[in-house]
Amino acid sequence: MNELEEIRKRKLMELRRQDIEKAQQQATEQEKVQQQIQQLEMFVKQVFTKEALQRYGNLKVAYPEKAVQLLVILANAIQSGQISRIDDSTLKEILKKISEKKTDIKIKRS
């Protein structure tokens, strides 16, 4: 019985150690992603007008995932030379195009 308890303790300790390692790895990966987003944001913010920057800030607070998606799209457009300056109206148009990609699902009840 004593040997069985010892095996259980070792197994439990091993599982805890694995959980801690996984948590540390996830935290490291999340930190890397946040750094990449910040770099991308700094790159894109350079071409924003004051109004566009304000709209982006509002978007980032309300819809962080959509803000990251917007950053990727804008960074690609800037790098390819399609956009040199982003004003509020341009940002609105891009946001409309991003939002149009979603399909609405309607359920009819009979």
ABEGO torsion letter per residue (X at the ends): XAAAAAAAAAAAAAAAAAAAAAAAAAAAAAAAAAAAAAAAAAAAAAABBAAAAAAAAAAAAABAAAAAAAAAAAAAAAAAGABABBBAAAAAAAAAAAAAABBBBBBBBX
